[in-house]
Amino acid sequence: MDATDFPLPDLAYQPLKPFWAAAAESRLVFPRCANCARFVWYPRPKCPECGGEHFDWTQVSGKARLFSWTAVQRALHPPLKPIAPYAPVIVEFDEAPGVRLVSRWIGSDPSALVIGQDVRIVFEDLGHPALETGIRAPMII
């Protein structure tokens, strides 16, 4: 299997272009309403708080807390086989209230994970560790 079989994000998808461009530079950014300053993740045309239609992509640090996780021992989707076993995680950020990011745990043994524990973002190739996709993505350690 090569990287062309691995499920990759659409880097040309306009609503997420700033997110992936920043990730390529090892930066984490989320859209923030220019009117009320609320973070709006996943991007949408209007702020759910005030109806604002203009957003500034705001950089946040990689400090986060574990909201939820699971361990996948056997990939049910064949293209994910090279990274199995893997642990999808959801993290949240004090710096970006309301943002929950889905990513992948690449730290040590995921059986030691505890909801609410401090974690941090690092940037690795999306196919880490088995494939080179050329796309840097935020991962969790």
C-alpha positions as CSV (number, residue, x, y, z in Angstrom):
1,M,0.0,0.0,0.0
2,D,1.2,3.5,-0.7
3,A,0.2,7.0,0.3
4,T,-2.3,7.2,-2.6
5,D,-4.5,4.6,-1.0
6,F,-4.4,6.3,2.4
7,P,-7.4,8.6,3.1
8,L,-6.2,12.2,2.8
9,P,-7.9,15.5,3.4
10,D,-8.8,17.8,0.5
11,L,-6.2,20.5,0.9
12,A,-8.1,22.6,-1.7
13,Y,-11.4,22.6,0.3
14,Q,-11.8,26.4,0.8
15,P,-13.2,26.4,4.4
16,L,-10.1,24.4,5.6
17,K,-7.3,25.8,3.5
18,P,-6.0,28.1,6.3
19,F,-6.0,25.2,8.8
20,W,-3.9,22.9,6.5
21,A,-1.6,25.7,5.4
22,A,-0.8,26.5,9.0
23,A,-0.3,22.8,9.8
24,A,2.2,22.6,7.0
25,E,4.2,25.2,9.0
26,S,3.6,23.4,12.3
27,R,1.1,25.9,13.5
28,L,-2.4,25.3,14.9
29,V,-5.1,27.8,13.9
30,F,-8.9,28.0,14.3
31,P,-11.4,30.4,12.9
32,R,-12.5,33.1,15.3
33,C,-15.5,35.4,14.6
34,A,-14.2,39.0,13.9
35,N,-17.4,40.4,15.4
36,C,-17.9,38.6,18.8
37,A,-14.5,36.8,19.1
38,R,-16.0,33.3,19.4
39,F,-14.1,30.4,18.0
40,V,-16.1,28.6,15.4
41,W,-14.9,25.0,14.8
42,Y,-15.8,23.3,12.4
43,P,-15.8,26.3,10.0
44,R,-19.2,27.5,8.8
45,P,-20.4,30.5,6.9
46,K,-21.9,32.3,9.9
47,C,-21.0,32.5,13.6
48,P,-23.6,30.6,15.6
49,E,-23.3,33.2,18.4
50,C,-23.8,36.5,16.5
51,G,-24.4,35.7,12.9
52,G,-21.1,37.3,11.9
53,E,-19.7,36.3,8.5
54,H,-16.0,37.3,8.9
55,F,-13.5,35.1,10.6
56,D,-9.8,35.6,11.5
57,W,-7.7,32.4,11.7
58,T,-6.2,32.6,15.2
59,Q,-3.1,30.7,16.3
60,V,-3.3,28.8,19.5
61,S,-0.6,26.8,21.4
62,G,-0.5,23.1,21.3
63,K,-1.6,22.7,24.9
64,A,-4.9,20.8,25.2
65,R,-6.9,18.4,27.4
66,L,-8.1,15.0,26.5
67,F,-11.9,15.0,26.1
68,S,-12.3,11.4,24.8
69,W,-10.5,8.6,23.1
70,T,-10.7,5.0,22.0
71,A,-8.2,2.4,20.8
72,V,-8.6,0.7,17.4
73,Q,-6.8,-2.6,17.3
74,R,-7.8,-3.7,13.8
75,A,-8.5,-1.2,11.1
76,L,-12.0,-1.8,9.7
77,H,-11.2,0.4,6.7
78,P,-8.4,-1.3,4.7
79,P,-6.5,1.9,3.8
80,L,-6.0,2.6,7.6
81,K,-4.2,-0.8,8.1
82,P,-0.7,0.7,8.0
83,I,-1.3,2.8,11.1
84,A,-3.2,0.2,13.1
85,P,-3.4,-0.1,16.0
86,Y,-4.2,3.5,16.6
87,A,-6.0,5.7,19.1
88,P,-8.4,8.4,17.8
89,V,-8.7,11.2,20.3
90,I,-10.8,14.3,20.9
91,V,-9.0,17.2,22.6
92,E,-10.2,20.7,23.8
93,F,-8.3,23.9,24.3
94,D,-8.5,26.5,27.1
95,E,-7.2,29.1,24.6
96,A,-10.1,28.2,22.2
97,P,-13.2,27.7,24.2
98,G,-15.7,25.5,22.4
99,V,-13.2,23.9,20.0
100,R,-12.8,20.2,20.1
101,L,-10.4,18.7,17.6
102,V,-10.3,15.1,16.5
103,S,-6.8,13.8,15.9
104,R,-4.7,10.7,16.7
105,W,-2.7,9.8,19.8
106,I,1.0,9.1,18.9
107,G,2.4,9.1,22.4
108,S,3.2,6.1,24.5
109,D,0.8,3.3,25.4
110,P,-2.8,4.7,25.0
111,S,-4.1,2.4,27.7
112,A,-2.7,4.9,30.2
113,L,-4.8,7.8,28.8
114,V,-7.1,9.5,31.3
115,I,-10.0,11.8,30.4
116,G,-9.0,15.4,31.3
117,Q,-5.3,14.8,31.3
118,D,-3.0,17.5,29.7
119,V,-1.8,16.6,26.3
120,R,-0.1,18.6,23.5
121,I,-0.1,19.0,19.8
122,V,2.8,18.0,17.7
123,F,2.9,18.0,13.9
124,E,3.8,14.8,12.0
125,D,3.1,13.4,8.6
126,L,-0.5,12.3,8.4
127,G,0.6,8.7,7.7
128,H,2.9,8.6,10.8
129,P,4.6,6.3,11.4
130,A,4.1,3.9,8.5
131,L,3.5,6.1,5.4
132,E,4.9,9.3,4.0
133,T,1.9,11.4,2.7
134,G,3.6,14.8,2.5
135,I,0.8,16.3,4.6
136,R,1.6,17.5,8.1
137,A,-1.2,17.2,10.6
138,P,-1.7,18.0,14.3
139,M,-1.2,14.8,16.3
140,I,-1.5,14.3,20.1
141,I,1.2,13.3,22.6
